[in-house]
Amino acid sequence: MVQLIDGKTISKQIKDELKEQVAELSAKGVKICLAVIQVGNDPASSVYVGNKKKACAYIGIDSLSYELPEETTEKELLELIDKLNKDDAVNGILVQLPVPKHIDEDKIIKAISPLKDVDGFHPMSVGALSIGQPGFVSCTPAGVIQLLKRSGIEIAGKECVVIGRSNIVGKPMAMLLLRENGTVTICHSKTKDLKEVCKRADILVVAIGRPKMIDASYIKEGATVIDVGIHRDENNKLCGDVDFESASKVAGAITPVPGGVGPMTIAMLMHNCVDSINIK
Ligand code: NDP
């Protein structure tokens, strides 16, 4: 029978471990503080920001909340980031993306100090990951590695195929699998024979942003399938990039949507906040 990789339980385990670490740090007088900035009031962003603040409260991390109006200028946002970069009481800075169109997202990402870049999006963080140096790692792919490790799935020596090459999921995912000694192939929209490449995978990570695209015909018997996608289907039910019904008939292990990769992203953000005391 297919093994269900349970992101809800694993993310709770991680948050509970972090809660203990934060309590120990607090007993030594070390406080951890995350500054969360949201510009505008996009409802999806408000839900994400709310969940991040809730997770901070659960673990014992202080959170500073900046809810800025939609018309905030790029200059004003950069000034706030600069102030928070210089504030020794702030360990992590997170700007909820996307920002309104009149603000240059790249400029904002680069303005956050790499020492406080808990999202792991700064070019310095990405570079550190590529050359195996300490730095913050993008939360969703870091969460996938935890799902695999904590579910007893060996990565070293395995054929790993990642579908998707975005800066926040696909590319860092491939780097992390490589760091774990997987043999890694990255696929994208120009890949020829996608099915054949996917069928080589012992571990298939799917981050394409296309609802239920990957069915059993892409999957080798017994492979591990990690579904990063999140969508609403025609019945308004959550689904992933993988057709779970079909894929779970051939996969050896698989993440559900919801309850797979999704809850891991916030858990790893919390991990990065705690880890900020080690990144210098
Ligand atoms: P992007 O849209 O940035 O990237 C999608 C990637 O998939 C691109 O590299 C694209 O290739 C590739 N792709 C698209 N169509 C095909 C195709 N037909 N065949 C092969 N490759 C294809 O998406 P993200 O990486 O940001 O996100 C991927 C999914 O993960 C989304 O569903 C998103 O909602 C979800 N997500 C979930 C998170 C979570 O916490 N669970 C966090 C972040 C994202 P090309 O580069 O050639 O265009």
Residues whose N, C-alpha, C, O or C-beta is under 5 A from the ligand:
A	BS01	NDP	T140 I163 G164 R165 S166 V169 G170 C187 H188 S189 K190 A207 I208 G209 R210 V228 G229 I230 V261 G262 T265
